[in-house]
């Protein structure tokens, strides 16, 4: 896959979230220069749904460290 800019990743993420409907997406990656980048997309989710989903995802990640 070619290197994508943060803006390109954000655009793809937004389109994918629109296709899913009620969705949130958080994508993080390590760039070739060793820095990290993150994009976040929220589509048609109320704040309570988003906080619950993000908390669950954070717990999943940290429990595997």
Buried (B, 14 or more C-beta within 10 A) or exposed (E): EEEEEEEEBBBBBBEBBEEEEEBBBBBEEEEEEEEEEEBEBBBEBEEEBBEEBBEEEEEEEEEEE
